[in-house]
Amino acid sequence: MRATQRALLLMTASATCFGAMAFAAKLASARLSGSEVAMIRFAVGLLPALLVPRYRRSALTFQRLDLLFLRGFFGGIAVLCYFIAIAHISVGVATLLNYTAPLFSGIFSMLFLGERISAKVLIPAPIALAGVFLVVHAHAQPGDILGFGRWELVGVMSAVSSGVAVTAMRAARRGENSWAVYASFCLLGLFTTAPGGISSWQTPRGDEWTSLAATSLFAIAAQLLLTFSLRWVDAMTVGVISQLAVIVSMILGATLIHEPITALAAFGSLLTIGGIVGVVYVTSWSKPPIVSADEVAPES
């Protein structure tokens, strides 16, 4: 029981760190591009696997290079789109869109892995989608299609890409260790974000260095905390608690940089989070356990 309680605390801390990471990325991208922030996040994230011999050996031990490539490449695209969305829309909305990834990973797992999805998912999934529409409609600008502007669509692409990455790792099942997954994610993510990051490079100054450091360190802490907790807690619980990141990012955005949360957006957020929790609950019974932190959380 104590181990389980400790794992729940670790997962809660992990989700909180993911939400704080998104907020730090928002601060960093006030002047810097989302691509540059994402590139630096991956560069710093790769350091543990490069500098610690034990982690480096684990990272170089793998079986399915093709699946690690798919996971890393699409994971990098997911983070790139996520950070670009954060730079242009409110951090809470960007995080909410990114955390709809379980909807897409469920679809891709069914199409490409032959996993059976319960018909019961048809109840929470539309609720989650309705919530998303309410949230983006609350922030809609003239000319947006159904409330979705360019950057909201980029946020949705982050969730779709994350769904592809998770599906690739589900295909690997238990064949890869978490450090191989983590290192491939950071390395390929670095290559994925480098073209945009380098072309839009502006030398960080002042507090931007602090925000960039916070973004990277919160990301590393979140993933490692989640990795340590998965030994004792099932994937369904992880998926539910991970939604805390959305709430944390929204609260930080509203209280510290005064991003508005209207009644409609708040109601839509509750619907979305509740729907995603329902989807995770229903689909978790038909899927094998998840053993790597990078397989469960959205690519953030």
PyMOL commands that set and color helices and strands:
alter all, ss='L'
color gray80, all
select helices_A, chain A and resi 2-28+34-51+53-59+65-88+91-98+101-112+119-122+124-138+150-172+178-199+207-229+235-242+244-256+263-284+293-296
alter helices_A, ss='H'
color red, helices_A
deselect
rebuild
show_as cartoon
